[in-house]
Amino acid sequence: MKWEFCLSISQFGLIVDIVGVAVLAFFNTPSEVMNKEGLHYQTVNLGEKDSRTIAEKRKYRFHRGLTYVGYVLLLIGFLLQFIGSFTH
């Protein structure tokens, strides 16, 4: 007996959704930190180019980019599932 592995459009959309959620879970951008009064913490850089702040900015841009990728994957996955619901 041979097993055939064939994905429908809806199943492929579900896989794309799962990958999108995994990307968002591991590479989300951190929300702003608030103190107990509800105010946002601010960091003031007085102009010195610290390698740590450059690395943090690079990491933030990387995570922000992957966050957009995760949302796009979710959108594509939902669209594929929607399209797949009409192909039966």
VMD Tcl script that builds the backbone (N, CA, C; Angstrom):
set m [mol new atoms 264]
animate dup $m
set s [atomselect $m all]
$s set {name element resname resid chain x y z} {
  {N N MET 1 A 0.847 -1.178 0.000}
  {CA C MET 1 A 0.000 0.000 0.000}
  {C C MET 1 A 0.886 1.232 0.000}
  {N N LYS 2 A 0.694 2.109 -0.951}
  {CA C LYS 2 A 1.476 3.342 -1.028}
  {C C LYS 2 A 0.735 4.468 -0.323}
  {N N TRP 3 A 1.524 5.256 0.347}
  {CA C TRP 3 A 0.972 6.433 0.987}
  {C C TRP 3 A 1.206 7.619 0.073}
  {N N GLU 4 A 0.158 8.296 -0.258}
  {CA C GLU 4 A 0.298 9.502 -1.061}
  {C C GLU 4 A 0.202 10.703 -0.138}
  {N N PHE 5 A 1.114 11.625 -0.341}
  {CA C PHE 5 A 1.128 12.829 0.478}
  {C C PHE 5 A 0.815 14.005 -0.429}
  {N N CYS 6 A -0.376 14.489 -0.326}
  {CA C CYS 6 A -0.822 15.588 -1.174}
  {C C CYS 6 A -1.460 16.648 -0.273}
  {N N LEU 7 A -0.953 17.857 -0.352}
  {CA C LEU 7 A -1.504 18.933 0.455}
  {C C LEU 7 A -2.549 19.708 -0.335}
  {N N SER 8 A -3.654 19.978 0.300}
  {CA C SER 8 A -4.638 20.855 -0.318}
  {C C SER 8 A -4.207 22.301 -0.056}
  {N N ILE 9 A -4.886 23.221 -0.694}
  {CA C ILE 9 A -4.559 24.635 -0.486}
  {C C ILE 9 A -4.802 25.029 0.961}
  {N N SER 10 A -5.862 24.528 1.557}
  {CA C SER 10 A -6.167 24.851 2.955}
  {C C SER 10 A -5.106 24.303 3.900}
  {N N GLN 11 A -4.640 23.098 3.651}
  {CA C GLN 11 A -3.603 22.522 4.503}
  {C C GLN 11 A -2.290 23.285 4.366}
  {N N PHE 12 A -1.959 23.674 3.145}
  {CA C PHE 12 A -0.746 24.465 2.935}
  {C C PHE 12 A -0.870 25.820 3.644}
  {N N GLY 13 A -2.067 26.415 3.585}
  {CA C GLY 13 A -2.300 27.669 4.299}
  {C C GLY 13 A -2.136 27.515 5.792}
  {N N LEU 14 A -2.574 26.383 6.325}
  {CA C LEU 14 A -2.419 26.125 7.760}
  {C C LEU 14 A -0.943 26.019 8.132}
  {N N ILE 15 A -0.162 25.366 7.299}
  {CA C ILE 15 A 1.284 25.252 7.554}
  {C C ILE 15 A 1.937 26.633 7.522}
  {N N VAL 16 A 1.538 27.460 6.562}
  {CA C VAL 16 A 2.089 28.819 6.477}
  {C C VAL 16 A 1.702 29.612 7.727}
  {N N ASP 17 A 0.467 29.438 8.216}
  {CA C ASP 17 A 0.047 30.098 9.455}
  {C C ASP 17 A 0.903 29.664 10.638}
  {N N ILE 18 A 1.168 28.382 10.744}
  {CA C ILE 18 A 1.972 27.871 11.857}
  {C C ILE 18 A 3.385 28.433 11.806}
  {N N VAL 19 A 3.964 28.507 10.618}
  {CA C VAL 19 A 5.302 29.086 10.483}
  {C C VAL 19 A 5.266 30.565 10.869}
  {N N GLY 20 A 4.226 31.286 10.453}
  {CA C GLY 20 A 4.095 32.696 10.819}
  {C C GLY 20 A 3.989 32.906 12.314}
  {N N VAL 21 A 3.218 32.060 12.978}
  {CA C VAL 21 A 3.086 32.163 14.434}
  {C C VAL 21 A 4.414 31.848 15.117}
  {N N ALA 22 A 5.147 30.864 14.612}
  {CA C ALA 22 A 6.448 30.531 15.190}
  {C C ALA 22 A 7.424 31.699 15.034}
  {N N VAL 23 A 7.408 32.343 13.879}
  {CA C VAL 23 A 8.284 33.509 13.665}
  {C C VAL 23 A 7.910 34.616 14.641}
  {N N LEU 24 A 6.622 34.866 14.813}
  {CA C LEU 24 A 6.193 35.906 15.756}
  {C C LEU 24 A 6.528 35.537 17.201}
  {N N ALA 25 A 6.469 34.271 17.534}
  {CA C ALA 25 A 6.757 33.850 18.908}
  {C C ALA 25 A 8.231 34.016 19.247}
  {N N PHE 26 A 9.107 33.735 18.293}
  {CA C PHE 26 A 10.533 33.776 18.591}
  {C C PHE 26 A 11.186 35.118 18.282}
  {N N PHE 27 A 10.637 35.887 17.360}
  {CA C PHE 27 A 11.297 37.120 16.926}
  {C C PHE 27 A 10.387 38.327 17.030}
  {N N ASN 28 A 9.588 38.420 18.069}
  {CA C ASN 28 A 8.723 39.584 18.200}
  {C C ASN 28 A 9.516 40.770 18.737}
  {N N THR 29 A 9.043 41.964 18.436}
  {CA C THR 29 A 9.690 43.151 18.988}
  {C C THR 29 A 9.139 43.382 20.383}
  {N N PRO 30 A 10.002 43.710 21.317}
  {CA C PRO 30 A 9.517 43.896 22.689}
  {C C PRO 30 A 8.645 45.135 22.789}
  {N N SER 31 A 7.597 45.043 23.588}
  {CA C SER 31 A 6.760 46.213 23.806}
  {C C SER 31 A 7.497 47.162 24.737}
  {N N GLU 32 A 7.038 48.388 24.747}
  {CA C GLU 32 A 7.697 49.369 25.601}
  {C C GLU 32 A 7.478 49.004 27.063}
  {N N VAL 33 A 8.519 49.155 27.833}
  {CA C VAL 33 A 8.459 48.811 29.251}
  {C C VAL 33 A 7.825 49.970 30.007}
  {N N MET 34 A 6.869 49.639 30.868}
  {CA C MET 34 A 6.193 50.662 31.657}
  {C C MET 34 A 6.496 50.425 33.133}
  {N N ASN 35 A 6.567 51.512 33.879}
  {CA C ASN 35 A 6.754 51.373 35.315}
  {C C ASN 35 A 5.390 51.247 35.989}
  {N N LYS 36 A 5.379 51.151 37.315}
  {CA C LYS 36 A 4.106 50.884 37.994}
  {C C LYS 36 A 3.145 52.073 37.955}
  {N N GLU 37 A 3.642 53.271 37.606}
  {CA C GLU 37 A 2.760 54.423 37.438}
  {C C GLU 37 A 2.145 54.473 36.041}
  {N N GLY 38 A 2.549 53.566 35.157}
  {CA C GLY 38 A 2.014 53.539 33.808}
  {C C GLY 38 A 2.787 54.402 32.825}
  {N N LEU 39 A 3.939 54.914 33.251}
  {CA C LEU 39 A 4.743 55.756 32.374}
  {C C LEU 39 A 5.785 54.902 31.655}
  {N N HIS 40 A 6.131 55.321 30.449}
  {CA C HIS 40 A 7.124 54.596 29.665}
  {C C HIS 40 A 8.525 55.047 30.065}
  {N N TYR 41 A 9.419 54.062 30.155}
  {CA C TYR 41 A 10.814 54.382 30.409}
  {C C TYR 41 A 11.430 54.945 29.135}
  {N N GLN 42 A 12.304 55.911 29.277}
  {CA C GLN 42 A 12.994 56.468 28.127}
  {C C GLN 42 A 14.487 56.365 28.359}
  {N N THR 43 A 15.206 56.114 27.273}
  {CA C THR 43 A 16.660 56.077 27.332}
  {C C THR 43 A 17.166 57.295 26.605}
  {N N VAL 44 A 18.081 57.986 27.211}
  {CA C VAL 44 A 18.637 59.185 26.592}
  {C C VAL 44 A 20.075 58.888 26.209}
  {N N ASN 45 A 20.363 59.051 24.931}
  {CA C ASN 45 A 21.724 58.879 24.443}
  {C C ASN 45 A 22.291 60.276 24.208}
  {N N LEU 46 A 23.386 60.585 24.854}
  {CA C LEU 46 A 23.952 61.929 24.768}
  {C C LEU 46 A 24.941 62.074 23.619}
  {N N GLY 47 A 24.839 61.235 22.632}
  {CA C GLY 47 A 25.649 61.404 21.442}
  {C C GLY 47 A 26.815 60.444 21.325}
  {N N GLU 48 A 27.165 59.768 22.377}
  {CA C GLU 48 A 28.276 58.837 22.253}
  {C C GLU 48 A 27.823 57.611 21.471}
  {N N LYS 49 A 28.678 57.140 20.608}
  {CA C LYS 49 A 28.353 55.972 19.782}
  {C C LYS 49 A 28.885 54.738 20.493}
  {N N ASP 50 A 28.063 54.196 21.303}
  {CA C ASP 50 A 28.424 52.999 22.051}
  {C C ASP 50 A 28.142 51.782 21.178}
  {N N SER 51 A 29.059 50.828 21.177}
  {CA C SER 51 A 28.849 49.632 20.354}
  {C C SER 51 A 27.639 48.837 20.838}
  {N N ARG 52 A 27.328 48.969 22.111}
  {CA C ARG 52 A 26.166 48.265 22.644}
  {C C ARG 52 A 24.872 48.834 22.062}
  {N N THR 53 A 24.769 50.161 21.963}
  {CA C THR 53 A 23.555 50.753 21.408}
  {C C THR 53 A 23.432 50.458 19.918}
  {N N ILE 54 A 24.540 50.391 19.206}
  {CA C ILE 54 A 24.499 50.035 17.785}
  {C C ILE 54 A 24.019 48.600 17.630}
  {N N ALA 55 A 24.518 47.708 18.474}
  {CA C ALA 55 A 24.094 46.305 18.415}
  {C C ALA 55 A 22.619 46.168 18.776}
  {N N GLU 56 A 22.157 46.947 19.757}
  {CA C GLU 56 A 20.750 46.887 20.145}
  {C C GLU 56 A 19.851 47.396 19.028}
  {N N LYS 57 A 20.281 48.464 18.343}
  {CA C LYS 57 A 19.496 48.983 17.220}
  {C C LYS 57 A 19.437 47.963 16.090}
  {N N ARG 58 A 20.552 47.309 15.818}
  {CA C ARG 58 A 20.597 46.292 14.766}
  {C C ARG 58 A 19.674 45.115 15.121}
  {N N LYS 59 A 19.721 44.699 16.390}
  {CA C LYS 59 A 18.866 43.596 16.834}
  {C C LYS 59 A 17.397 43.992 16.741}
  {N N TYR 60 A 17.078 45.227 17.117}
  {CA C TYR 60 A 15.692 45.688 17.039}
  {C C TYR 60 A 15.203 45.704 15.593}
  {N N ARG 61 A 16.020 46.210 14.668}
  {CA C ARG 61 A 15.625 46.245 13.261}
  {C C ARG 61 A 15.443 44.834 12.705}
  {N N PHE 62 A 16.320 43.910 13.101}
  {CA C PHE 62 A 16.206 42.523 12.659}
  {C C PHE 62 A 14.898 41.904 13.150}
  {N N HIS 63 A 14.606 42.093 14.439}
  {CA C HIS 63 A 13.387 41.529 15.010}
  {C C HIS 63 A 12.149 42.193 14.422}
  {N N ARG 64 A 12.206 43.503 14.181}
  {CA C ARG 64 A 11.068 44.197 13.577}
  {C C ARG 64 A 10.812 43.675 12.171}
  {N N GLY 65 A 11.869 43.443 11.403}
  {CA C GLY 65 A 11.717 42.892 10.059}
  {C C GLY 65 A 11.090 41.510 10.079}
  {N N LEU 66 A 11.547 40.658 10.995}
  {CA C LEU 66 A 10.966 39.322 11.097}
  {C C LEU 66 A 9.529 39.358 11.628}
  {N N THR 67 A 9.194 40.367 12.418}
  {CA C THR 67 A 7.818 40.528 12.858}
  {C C THR 67 A 6.912 40.799 11.661}
  {N N TYR 68 A 7.362 41.665 10.762}
  {CA C TYR 68 A 6.590 41.925 9.538}
  {C C TYR 68 A 6.462 40.655 8.695}
  {N N VAL 69 A 7.538 39.885 8.604}
  {CA C VAL 69 A 7.490 38.626 7.847}
  {C C VAL 69 A 6.460 37.683 8.470}
  {N N GLY 70 A 6.432 37.601 9.799}
  {CA C GLY 70 A 5.464 36.740 10.477}
  {C C GLY 70 A 4.029 37.151 10.191}
  {N N TYR 71 A 3.764 38.465 10.219}
  {CA C TYR 71 A 2.404 38.931 9.922}
  {C C TYR 71 A 2.025 38.677 8.470}
  {N N VAL 72 A 2.971 38.840 7.555}
  {CA C VAL 72 A 2.695 38.563 6.141}
  {C C VAL 72 A 2.407 37.077 5.948}
  {N N LEU 73 A 3.178 36.210 6.613}
  {CA C LEU 73 A 2.914 34.773 6.522}
  {C C LEU 73 A 1.530 34.422 7.053}
  {N N LEU 74 A 1.132 35.049 8.154}
  {CA C LEU 74 A -0.213 34.809 8.685}
  {C C LEU 74 A -1.277 35.238 7.684}
  {N N LEU 75 A -1.105 36.397 7.090}
  {CA C LEU 75 A -2.074 36.885 6.114}
  {C C LEU 75 A -2.161 35.952 4.911}
  {N N ILE 76 A -1.013 35.544 4.392}
  {CA C ILE 76 A -1.002 34.627 3.245}
  {C C ILE 76 A -1.643 33.292 3.619}
  {N N GLY 77 A -1.339 32.787 4.806}
  {CA C GLY 77 A -1.920 31.525 5.247}
  {C C GLY 77 A -3.434 31.591 5.358}
  {N N PHE 78 A -3.946 32.686 5.927}
  {CA C PHE 78 A -5.399 32.830 6.035}
  {C C PHE 78 A -6.042 32.966 4.659}
  {N N LEU 79 A -5.398 33.698 3.768}
  {CA C LEU 79 A -5.935 33.818 2.408}
  {C C LEU 79 A -5.961 32.470 1.699}
  {N N LEU 80 A -4.907 31.677 1.867}
  {CA C LEU 80 A -4.889 30.356 1.257}
  {C C LEU 80 A -5.983 29.457 1.819}
  {N N GLN 81 A -6.199 29.538 3.122}
  {CA C GLN 81 A -7.270 28.730 3.709}
  {C C GLN 81 A -8.640 29.193 3.204}
  {N N PHE 82 A -8.807 30.487 3.040}
  {CA C PHE 82 A -10.065 31.010 2.530}
  {C C PHE 82 A -10.300 30.559 1.097}
  {N N ILE 83 A -9.263 30.651 0.275}
  {CA C ILE 83 A -9.365 30.198 -1.115}
  {C C ILE 83 A -9.619 28.693 -1.166}
  {N N GLY 84 A -8.933 27.951 -0.298}
  {CA C GLY 84 A -9.101 26.503 -0.272}
  {C C GLY 84 A -10.487 26.058 0.123}
  {N N SER 85 A -11.207 26.912 0.860}
  {CA C SER 85 A -12.555 26.524 1.259}
  {C C SER 85 A -13.530 26.532 0.087}
  {N N PHE 86 A -13.170 27.199 -0.993}
  {CA C PHE 86 A -14.047 27.258 -2.177}
  {C C PHE 86 A -13.673 26.226 -3.234}
  {N N THR 87 A -12.590 25.510 -3.041}
  {CA C THR 87 A -12.141 24.569 -4.080}
  {C C THR 87 A -12.674 23.156 -3.869}
  {N N HIS 88 A -13.476 22.940 -2.865}
  {CA C HIS 88 A -13.986 21.575 -2.632}
  {C C HIS 88 A -15.173 21.305 -3.488}
}
mol reanalyze $m
mol bondsrecalc $m
mol representation Tube
mol addrep $m
